[in-house]
Amino acid sequence: MAESIARSGIRPTHTPAVMLTKWRFGMDRLPAYELTKSFRLLVALFSIADTRRRTLHCVGGCGHEWHNLSDQPQDPT
């Protein structure tokens, strides 16, 4: 979690970071001025998790559609 906090650019003392490290959920109930920080933190967390998953489980190729978006057929309409 520390890596995602660092990558997000928010301080470890900001409310969303504290909530994440203490496993407190309910970021959707935070005031509007905290939502941008929450979004940045969650995007960083998911980015790290996806990178680890690709490294560990998808190294030789996989069937996850979201890892192969450029291979998807394009709808001509």
One Martini backbone bead per residue (centre of mass of N, CA, C, O) as a GRO file, in nm:
protein
   77
    1MET     BB    1   0.054   0.065  -0.017
    2ALA     BB    2   0.291   0.261  -0.015
    3GLU     BB    3   0.331   0.264  -0.322
    4SER     BB    4   0.055   0.390  -0.396
    5ILE     BB    5   0.088   0.648  -0.236
    6ALA     BB    6   0.341   0.748  -0.378
    7ARG     BB    7   0.227   0.737  -0.674
    8SER     BB    8  -0.023   0.938  -0.626
    9GLY     BB    9   0.087   1.205  -0.446
   10ILE     BB   10  -0.001   1.155  -0.168
   11ARG     BB   11  -0.028   1.169   0.158
   12PRO     BB   12  -0.029   0.951   0.430
   13THR     BB   13  -0.230   1.167   0.592
   14HIS     BB   14  -0.446   1.133   0.414
   15THR     BB   15  -0.747   1.002   0.436
   16PRO     BB   16  -0.737   0.778   0.212
   17ALA     BB   17  -0.470   0.652   0.314
   18VAL     BB   18  -0.562   0.580   0.596
   19MET     BB   19  -0.800   0.405   0.513
   20LEU     BB   20  -0.636   0.193   0.355
   21THR     BB   21  -0.430   0.105   0.585
   22LYS     BB   22  -0.699   0.039   0.783
   23TRP     BB   23  -0.942  -0.084   0.626
   24ARG     BB   24  -1.130   0.164   0.541
   25PHE     BB   25  -1.436   0.211   0.424
   26GLY     BB   26  -1.600   0.487   0.236
   27MET     BB   27  -1.505   0.694   0.012
   28ASP     BB   28  -1.795   0.779  -0.093
   29ARG     BB   29  -1.833   0.965   0.190
   30LEU     BB   30  -1.660   1.176   0.112
   31PRO     BB   31  -1.569   1.466   0.047
   32ALA     BB   32  -1.512   1.624  -0.246
   33TYR     BB   33  -1.204   1.710  -0.177
   34GLU     BB   34  -1.125   1.380  -0.156
   35LEU     BB   35  -1.184   1.235  -0.435
   36THR     BB   36  -0.925   1.281  -0.596
   37LYS     BB   37  -0.740   1.130  -0.402
   38SER     BB   38  -0.888   0.861  -0.416
   39PHE     BB   39  -0.857   0.814  -0.717
   40ARG     BB   40  -0.547   0.821  -0.733
   41LEU     BB   41  -0.503   0.587  -0.534
   42LEU     BB   42  -0.667   0.362  -0.683
   43VAL     BB   43  -0.515   0.372  -0.951
   44ALA     BB   44  -0.241   0.297  -0.832
   45LEU     BB   45  -0.325   0.029  -0.706
   46PHE     BB   46  -0.430  -0.109  -0.971
   47SER     BB   47  -0.167  -0.080  -1.131
   48ILE     BB   48   0.007  -0.255  -0.949
   49ALA     BB   49  -0.168  -0.510  -0.956
   50ASP     BB   50  -0.158  -0.553  -1.265
   51THR     BB   51   0.147  -0.577  -1.293
   52ARG     BB   52   0.176  -0.824  -1.110
   53ARG     BB   53  -0.012  -1.011  -1.264
   54ARG     BB   54   0.141  -1.006  -1.532
   55THR     BB   55   0.414  -1.113  -1.414
   56LEU     BB   56   0.294  -1.385  -1.275
   57HIS     BB   57   0.030  -1.485  -1.483
   58CYS     BB   58   0.093  -1.338  -1.797
   59VAL     BB   59   0.374  -1.393  -1.935
   60GLY     BB   60   0.273  -1.618  -2.174
   61GLY     BB   61  -0.004  -1.530  -2.172
   62CYS     BB   62  -0.358  -1.450  -2.219
   63GLY     BB   63  -0.732  -1.412  -2.188
   64HIS     BB   64  -0.742  -1.119  -2.120
   65GLU     BB   65  -0.896  -0.864  -2.270
   66TRP     BB   66  -0.744  -0.614  -2.123
   67HIS     BB   67  -0.451  -0.723  -2.241
   68ASN     BB   68  -0.589  -0.729  -2.562
   69LEU     BB   69  -0.710  -0.468  -2.708
   70SER     BB   70  -0.557  -0.456  -2.992
   71ASP     BB   71  -0.693  -0.751  -3.080
   72GLN     BB   72  -0.957  -0.633  -3.119
   73PRO     BB   73  -1.224  -0.598  -3.291
   74GLN     BB   74  -1.362  -0.367  -3.504
   75ASP     BB   75  -1.634  -0.164  -3.532
   76PRO     BB   76  -1.756  -0.019  -3.832
   77THR     BB   77  -2.017   0.154  -3.703
   0.00000   0.00000   0.00000
